[in-house]
């Protein structure tokens, strides 16, 4: 995530709080659109995206030409788990064509790649065989959109191009209302990762050498950071309306145990806050953050 994108969005639109800011940033982040954050989110989408649909569509598709391959791949990435192999399957394209398409989409600035930090299983001797599911597993990198707006467009807008062109916005907005909260969760995760790199590294006097999510065949962790001094920080992000409780901490600890990981710090990030039970834990390595604390990412230098 580019800090400047978030900083510029915040100061251009001045949302009332960070919860609203993140909700709107997940839609308009990366554009120069100025919005009235007092208006309902569906009104903002209608006035600034759906009504001027052809303007946005022409600009987005100008570098893509008439090849439907790019649109299929971008849609697959926007609604899937972002892994290369699953995106190619969802888009129904082979690996060779998919790799060529991705190279072009990266070159024009639509996508970038998040490299997997999974290590292949170690063989004790050359002829050792693993279980079938292990042998079949392939380490896969993940795609990332360079701006939230591009991801939003291909997840929510482009699939409803026909009805939008007919001035029928109901199908798109109905889909938006059902799926948007889950969609924002990934943007929140990216911002939390940025918060670790930009804010927490300075607070704890550390330099981050690697940061991002972690995934392998069995485990996915939202945030995993390694510092220059050899420390490991692990975190989870939850964009939900209920307060996080001790159960979420236990889930994160179980993931670490599966990886034989002993983190020096555990971070929990949430939209709305934490249960009293979680807040009163006397664990020095546990740190709790609400969405409002991400406002420090928008402060002027």
N, C-alpha and C positions, 0 to 999 in steps of 0.2 A: 504494500500500500504506500502510495506517495503522500507524505505529510502535507505537501503543498495543496493537493486536491482537497483535503479535508479542511485545512486552514482557510483556503479561499472560499469554499462553500459556506463555511460558518460566517465569515465576515460579510459575504455578499447578501446572505439571507436572514441572519440574526434570528434563529429559531428560539422559542421560549425556554427550552431546556434541552439536555443532551438526548433524552429519549426521542423527542420529536426530531432533533437534528439527525440522529442516526437513521430513523425511519425515512426521512426525506433524502438524506445523502445517498442511501441505497438506490434511489431512483434517479436523482438529478446530479449526483456526483460526477465530475468530469465534464460538465457542460458549463456554458456561460449564461444559462437561463437564470433570471432573477425571479423569485417567487414571493408571494405573500403568504408567509407561514401561518397566518391566522385562518386561512381558508381550509376547508376539508381536503384531505389528501386526494380523494376521488375527483374533486373539482380541479385541483392542480394538475392531475394527470390528464384530465379531459381538455383543459384549456391550453396546456403547454406541450402535450405530447400527442394526444389523439386528434384534436382538430388540425394541428399543423403536421399531420402524419406524413404527407407526401414530401414536405421539406426535409424532415428527419430521414425518411426512407431514402431519398435521393442522395443525401450527403453520406449516409452510412454505406449504401451499396455502390457508390461511385467507384471505389477501388476494387470492388468485387466483380463487376461486370455482370454477365448473364449466367455465370456458372452457378447452378444451384447447390453445388457441393459445399461451398463456403457457408451458406446459410444453414444447411443441414448440420454441419459440424458445430457451428456456433450455437445453434439451438440445443444440440445434444449436450454440449459442455455447460450451458446455462442452467439446465434442469437436472443434470446428473451428478455423480460423485466426483466429476472432473478428471478421473483417471483416463489416461490416453486410450488404453485398450477398450474400456467400457464406452467411451465417447465414440470411438470408431464403430463399435458394434451397434450402438444406438442410432448412429447416423447411417448405418448400413454401407460403410465404405471399408475397403481393405487397408491394411497397415501402410502399404507403400503410398497409395493415393492420400491417405490420411496424413502421413508425415510430410508429403509435398504441400498439402493444403495448410498444415500448421506452420510450415516454414514461411509460406507467403503471408499468413495472417500475423505471424510474429514480425515479419519485415515491415508490414504497413502499420504496425503499432496497435493491433487489436488484442493480441494474446501475448502472454509470456509463460514461462514454464516454472513450476516448483518441483525441484528434484527430490526424489525419494531418498530418505536416509536409512532405509532398510538395508541390512546386510544379508547376503545369501547364506544359507545354512552351511556350516563348516563340516566337511567330511574328515573323519578321523583317519580313514584310509581310502585310497582312490576308488576301490570297488564298493564302498558303502552305498547302500540304497536307502532312500527315505520313503516315508509313506506316500501313497499316490497323490494325496492332496498337496503335499509339500513339493513333490516332483513337478506337478502340473502348474504350481504357482509361479507367476512371472512378476518380478518387481516392476512397478509401473509408476512413472512420473505423473504429475497432475498439471492441467492447464489452469491459468488464471486470466481473467479479463483485465485489461489495463485500466478500465474505468468502471465504476458501478453502473453508469448509464448504459453502456454497451451490454452488460450482463442483463440488466432489466429489460432492455429492448428485445433481446432474443429469447428471453424466458416468457415475457408477458405480452409484448406488443406484436411482434412479427407473426406469431402463430395465428393471430386474429386479424391479419391484414385485410382479408376479404370483407368481413363484417364492418371493420373500421372504415374502409373505403365507401361502404354503403351508409355511413353515418349511424351505424348500429353499434354502440359502445357497450351494451349490456353484457354480452358474453365475456368480453375481456375483463370488465370490472368485476363480474361475478367470480371469475377465476382468480383475479387479484385478491379479492376479499378472503378467499378460501386458503390461498397458499402464501400470502405475502409474509406473514410472521416468520415462517420457517425460512423463507428466502433471505430475510434481513439478518438471520443468525450468522451467516457466513461473513457478511460485511462487518458485523460486530466482532467476529473472531479476528478479522484482518486488522481492525482498529486496536484491539487488545494487544495483538502482536506488536503493532507500532508503538503502543504505550510502553510495553516492556523495553523496546529498543531505545526509545527517545526519553522516557521519564524514569522508569525504574532502574535502568542501568546506571544512571547518574545518581539516583537516590541511594543505591547500595554500593556505589563506588566500583562498578564493574564495567568491563568492555565486552559487548556481545560479539562473538565470532560466528555464530550460526543461530538462526532463529526461524521459527515457522511451525507448521504442524508436523505430526509424525503419523505414519500409517504403515502397517504391514499386513500379512495374511489374517492376523487374529485381532489386532489392537489398533485403535485410532485415538490419538491424543491431540486436542486442539492446539496446544502450545507447548513447544519444547525448545528451550534456549540453552546454549552452551556459552560459557564465559571464557575469557582469555586466561583466567586464573584456574580454570578446570572445574568450575562449579556447574551444576545442572539445575535449571529451573523448569518446572512443569506446571501447566495450567489448563483449566477448562472454562468455557464461556457458555452461558445459557441466556438466550433471549426469550424469556418467558415472563408471564405476568404474575407468577407466584414466587414467593421467596424461596431461595435455595436453602436446603436443610442438610443435615449431617450425612444423609444418604449419598448426596453428590460427592462429598469428600471421600467417602468409602469407595465409591466407584472409581474415582481417580487413583486412589491408593491401590486398588486391585489391578488396574491397568499397569501401574508401575511395577507391581510385584510380578506380573506376567513377563515383563521385559527385564526383570532383575535390575530395575532401576532404583537408585536411592537418591532422590532429588534433595538438593540443599534448600530449595524453597518451593512451596506449593502456592499457586495463585488460583483463586476462584473469582471470575468476573460474572456479574449478573445485571439484568435490566432493572430489577425492582428492589433488591435487598436480600437479607439473609435472616434465617430463623434465629431466635434468641439462643437456642442451644448451640448453633454454629458460632455465633458471635462471642459466646462466653468461653469457648475452648481456649485453653492456655497452651497453645502450641506455637512456639516461637517461629517455626518455619512456615506457618500458614498465614497468608495475607489475603484479605477480602476487599474487593473493589466493586462499586456500583457504577452504572453507566455515567452518572454525573461527573465522576472523577476523570473521565476522558476529555473533559473540557480543557484540560491543560495542554492538549495537543493543538488547540486552536488559539492559544495565547500568542500575541505578537512577540517577536524576539525582543 
